[in-house]
């Protein structure tokens, strides 16, 4: 006990050490404020209280019993397989945001040969979830039947959809501006002197891929004066994976492209590998731009220039929209579009013809 505050024991089982100052410093609050939270006293803003509780978690302490509150309910989070690091990044922010409102997230991951999205939704409904967040699900596939979401609405299950707008689904959508993302990547490469620029992107049936391809054609026409039919010749549609990026880059390199825009960071890493297999240097011989700004791409060789998805803002907005749906408040059932950001690192450089 320090100044009347009984500190919780560390989760690793080691003896409790009075560290009120550490908790306050981690939460960026005064020791007096930390003390009020730990003793369950009123007069502290909700956001401040959450920072102190988060500090306890980060420092490895168990929360005192009096601070453990009952869950407000369950929220399902349906994601694709987690091999692409952008999906765990989204999941983490969604779960943190839900926890801040007292909800318990239930993560459902689709894997090859595993449960389908419809089966996962059925399981979540059996658990009595209050709502569902869909991340890059069937709503993004233009060949999928959107009526599954109408049936979900009819059953009274609120939901929100991230990445992949479909005008036939009446729900809140949260998306990055895919067209703008590709446009800023093309502008960056053109400013570096590149004139033969290619796009490696996912299958056309997915809304984000289609929008990226549209943005690419618009950007080439606007920035380089390339006719749209010629722009299509520099687009390769493949898998959103290292292997997909590798295959697409090989084909685009054969066409003489010196700059590549990729639909994901994993694809960009595949493009780098394809260049090196041909004895080319990145970025001296080939400049590569990714998409997502996954957590580790700043530490690749070379550090990857990429277009950053505003993950935190998008995930937080999605949770906010879902909670409004759950509370039966008026929510715009439309698409909320967030602007991405170009992050320049070491995989792009000035193009010197014959250099």
C-alpha positions in Angstrom: 0.0 0.0 0.0 1.3 3.4 -1.0 -0.5 6.6 0.2 -3.6 4.6 0.9 -3.5 2.8 -2.5 -3.3 -1.0 -2.6 -1.4 -1.9 -5.8 -2.3 -5.1 -7.6 0.2 -7.9 -7.9 2.1 -8.4 -11.1 0.6 -11.1 -13.4 3.9 -13.0 -13.5 3.6 -13.9 -9.8 6.5 -11.8 -8.6 6.1 -9.9 -5.3 4.1 -6.6 -5.6 6.3 -3.5 -5.6 4.7 -0.1 -4.9 4.9 1.6 -8.3 2.1 4.2 -8.2 4.5 6.7 -9.9 5.2 4.2 -12.7 1.5 3.6 -13.3 0.9 7.4 -13.3 3.8 8.0 -15.7 2.7 5.3 -18.1 -0.8 6.7 -18.1 0.5 10.3 -18.4 -1.6 11.4 -15.4 -0.8 12.6 -11.9 -0.3 10.2 -9.0 -3.4 11.6 -7.4 -5.5 10.7 -10.5 -4.0 7.2 -10.7 -4.8 6.8 -7.0 -8.5 7.8 -7.6 -8.8 5.2 -10.4 -7.2 2.4 -8.5 -9.5 3.0 -5.5 -12.6 3.2 -7.7 -13.4 6.7 -6.7 -15.5 9.0 -8.9 -14.5 12.3 -10.5 -12.2 10.9 -13.2 -13.1 11.2 -16.9 -13.8 7.9 -18.7 -10.9 8.3 -21.1 -8.5 9.0 -18.3 -9.7 6.0 -16.3 -9.2 3.9 -19.4 -5.6 5.1 -19.7 -4.8 4.2 -16.1 -6.3 0.7 -16.6 -4.3 0.3 -19.8 -1.2 1.3 -17.9 -1.9 -1.5 -15.4 -2.2 -4.0 -18.3 1.0 -2.7 -20.0 3.0 -2.9 -16.8 1.9 -6.4 -16.2 -0.4 -5.9 -13.2 -3.7 -7.6 -12.5 -6.6 -5.2 -12.2 -8.0 -5.0 -8.6 -11.3 -7.0 -8.3 -13.3 -3.8 -7.7 -12.1 -2.5 -11.1 -13.2 -5.5 -13.0 -16.5 -4.6 -14.6 -19.2 -6.8 -16.2 -19.0 -7.1 -19.9 -21.5 -4.9 -21.8 -21.9 -7.8 -24.3 -20.1 -9.6 -27.1 -19.1 -8.2 -30.4 -18.0 -10.5 -33.2 -15.0 -9.6 -35.4 -14.9 -11.6 -38.6 -11.5 -11.3 -40.4 -9.7 -13.1 -43.3 -6.7 -15.3 -42.4 -4.2 -13.4 -40.3 -1.1 -14.0 -42.5 -1.4 -10.5 -43.9 -0.2 -8.3 -40.9 -2.7 -5.5 -41.8 -5.5 -7.7 -40.5 -4.1 -8.3 -37.0 -3.4 -4.5 -36.9 -7.1 -3.8 -37.6 -8.2 -6.5 -35.2 -6.1 -5.1 -32.4 -7.5 -1.5 -32.7 -11.1 -2.8 -33.0 -10.6 -4.9 -29.9 -9.1 -2.1 -27.9 -11.9 0.3 -28.9 -14.5 -2.2 -28.0 -12.9 -2.9 -24.6 -12.9 0.8 -23.9 -16.7 0.6 -24.0 -16.9 -2.5 -22.0 -17.6 -5.0 -24.8 -15.9 -8.3 -25.2 -14.6 -9.0 -28.7 -15.0 -12.5 -30.2 -12.4 -12.9 -33.0 -13.4 -15.2 -35.9 -10.7 -15.9 -38.4 -11.3 -17.5 -41.8 -8.7 -20.0 -42.9 -8.5 -22.2 -46.0 -10.6 -25.3 -45.4 -12.1 -23.8 -42.3 -15.5 -22.3 -41.5 -17.0 -19.9 -44.0 -18.1 -16.4 -43.2 -21.7 -17.5 -43.1 -20.9 -20.4 -40.7 -18.9 -18.0 -38.5 -21.8 -15.6 -38.4 -24.2 -18.4 -37.4 -21.9 -19.3 -34.6 -21.7 -15.7 -33.4 -25.5 -15.4 -33.4 -25.7 -18.6 -31.4 -23.5 -16.9 -28.8 -25.9 -13.9 -28.7 -23.5 -11.2 -29.9 -24.7 -7.6 -29.8 -23.2 -6.8 -33.2 -20.5 -7.8 -35.8 -17.6 -6.1 -37.5 -16.7 -7.5 -40.9 -13.2 -6.8 -42.1 -12.5 -7.4 -45.9 -15.3 -10.0 -46.0 -17.7 -11.2 -48.7 -19.1 -7.7 -48.9 -15.9 -6.7 -50.8 -16.5 -9.5 -53.4 -18.7 -8.2 -56.2 -19.6 -11.8 -57.1 -20.9 -12.7 -53.7 -24.6 -12.6 -52.8 -25.2 -9.4 -50.7 -28.6 -10.7 -49.5 -26.8 -12.5 -46.6 -26.3 -9.1 -45.0 -30.0 -8.1 -45.6 -31.0 -11.3 -43.8 -28.7 -10.4 -40.9 -30.5 -7.0 -40.7 -33.8 -8.8 -40.7 -32.7 -10.9 -37.8 -31.9 -7.7 -35.9 -28.1 -8.1 -35.8 -26.3 -4.7 -36.1 -23.1 -4.8 -38.2 -20.5 -2.6 -39.8 -18.2 -3.3 -42.8 -14.6 -2.4 -43.3 -12.9 -2.2 -46.8 -15.2 -2.9 -49.7 -18.3 -0.8 -50.4 -21.4 -2.4 -51.9 -24.3 -0.1 -52.6 -26.7 -3.0 -52.4 -26.0 -3.4 -48.7 -27.6 -1.0 -46.2 -25.0 -0.6 -43.5 -22.2 1.7 -42.4 -19.0 1.2 -44.4 -15.5 2.3 -43.6 -12.9 2.4 -46.3 -9.6 4.0 -47.3 -9.6 6.1 -50.5 -8.0 3.4 -52.8 -8.1 5.6 -55.9 -6.3 8.4 -54.0 -3.8 5.9 -52.6 -2.7 4.8 -56.0 -2.7 8.3 -57.4 -0.3 9.5 -54.8 2.0 6.5 -55.4 2.0 7.1 -59.2 2.7 10.8 -58.6 5.6 10.0 -56.3 7.2 7.7 -58.9 6.6 10.2 -61.7 8.2 12.9 -59.7 11.2 10.6 -59.4 11.4 10.4 -63.2 9.7 7.1 -63.8 7.6 6.9 -67.0 7.0 3.1 -67.3 4.9 2.4 -64.1 3.1 -0.8 -63.4 0.4 -1.9 -61.0 0.2 -5.3 -59.2 -3.2 -5.7 -57.6 -5.7 -8.3 -56.5 -8.5 -9.9 -58.5 -10.9 -7.5 -60.2 -13.9 -8.9 -58.4 -12.8 -7.3 -55.1 -13.9 -3.7 -54.7 -10.5 -2.4 -53.3 -8.7 -3.9 -56.3 -11.1 -2.5 -58.8 -10.8 1.0 -57.3 -7.0 0.8 -57.2 -7.0 -0.1 -60.9 -9.4 2.8 -61.7 -7.2 5.2 -59.7 -4.1 3.9 -61.6 -5.6 4.5 -65.0 -6.8 8.0 -63.9 -3.3 8.8 -62.5 -1.4 7.7 -65.6 -3.8 9.7 -67.8 -3.6 12.8 -65.6 0.1 12.7 -64.7 1.8 11.0 -67.7 -0.8 11.5 -70.4 -1.2 7.7 -70.9 -4.4 6.6 -72.6 -6.6 4.5 -70.4 -6.5 1.4 -72.8 -2.7 1.5 -72.6 -2.8 1.9 -68.8 -4.6 -1.4 -68.6 -1.6 -3.1 -70.3 0.4 -2.3 -67.2 -1.9 -3.8 -64.7 -1.4 -7.3 -63.3 -4.2 -8.9 -61.2 -3.0 -11.6 -58.9 -3.1 -12.8 -55.3 -2.6 -10.4 -52.4 0.5 -12.3 -51.3 4.3 -12.4 -51.6 3.9 -15.0 -54.3 1.3 -12.9 -56.2 3.5 -9.8 -56.1 6.5 -11.9 -57.3 4.6 -13.2 -60.3 3.1 -9.8 -61.2 6.5 -8.0 -60.9 8.2 -10.6 -63.1 5.6 -9.9 -65.9 5.8 -6.1 -65.5 9.6 -6.1 -65.5 9.5 -7.9 -68.8 7.5 -5.0 -70.1 10.2 -2.6 -69.0 8.6 -1.1 -66.0 10.9 0.8 -63.7 8.4 1.6 -61.0 5.8 -0.6 -59.4 2.7 0.2 -57.3 1.5 -2.8 -55.3 -1.8 -3.5 -53.7 -0.3 -4.7 -50.4 3.0 -4.6 -48.6 3.3 -8.4 -49.0 3.0 -8.0 -52.8 5.6 -5.3 -52.7 8.0 -7.6 -50.9 7.4 -10.2 -53.6 8.2 -7.6 -56.2 11.5 -6.8 -54.5 12.3 -10.5 -54.5 11.5 -10.8 -58.2 13.8 -7.9 -59.0 16.7 -9.4 -57.1 16.3 -12.7 -58.7 16.9 -10.9 -62.0 20.0 -9.2 -60.7 18.3 -5.9 -60.3 18.8 -3.5 -57.4 15.9 -1.9 -55.5 15.6 1.1 -55.8 18.4 1.8 -58.3 16.9 -0.4 -61.0 13.3 -0.7 -59.8 11.3 1.4 -57.4 8.6 -0.3 -55.4 5.6 1.2 -53.5 3.5 -1.0 -51.2 0.1 -0.4 -49.6 -0.9 -0.7 -45.9 2.2 0.3 -44.0 2.3 -2.9 -42.1 4.2 -2.9 -38.8 7.5 -4.3 -39.9 8.0 -2.8 -43.4 10.1 0.0 -42.1 12.7 -2.6 -41.2 12.8 -4.6 -44.4 15.8 -4.4 -46.8 15.3 -1.8 -48.2 12.8 -0.1 -45.9 9.5 -0.1 -47.9 8.0 3.0 -49.4 4.3 2.5 -48.9 0.8 4.1 -48.7 -0.4 3.9 -45.1 -3.9 2.9 -44.4 -5.3 5.0 -41.5 -6.0 1.8 -39.5 -6.6 3.5 -36.1 -9.0 6.1 -37.5 -10.9 3.6 -39.6 -11.2 0.9 -36.9 -12.3 3.5 -34.3 -14.9 4.9 -36.7 -16.2 1.4 -37.4 -16.6 0.7 -33.7 -18.3 4.0 -33.2 -20.8 3.4 -36.0 -21.5 -0.1 -34.7 -22.2 1.1 -31.2 -24.6 3.7 -32.5 -26.4 1.0 -34.4 -26.6 -1.1 -31.3 -28.0 1.9 -29.4 -30.6 2.4 -32.1 -29.3 5.8 -32.9 -29.5 7.4 -36.3 -26.4 6.2 -38.3 -25.7 7.1 -41.9 -25.8 3.9 -43.8 -23.2 5.0 -46.3 -19.5 4.8 -46.9 -17.1 6.8 -44.7 -13.9 7.2 -46.7 -10.5 7.9 -45.0 -7.5 9.5 -46.7 -4.3 7.4 -46.8 -0.8 8.8 -46.5 2.3 8.2 -48.6 5.3 7.1 -46.4 8.6 7.5 -48.3 11.4 5.1 -47.3 14.2 3.4 -49.2 12.5 1.3 -51.9 12.0 4.2 -54.3 14.6 6.5 -55.9 15.3 8.8 -58.8 15.2 7.0 -62.1 18.2 7.7 -64.3 17.8 6.2 -67.8 20.8 4.1 -68.6 22.3 4.7 -65.2 
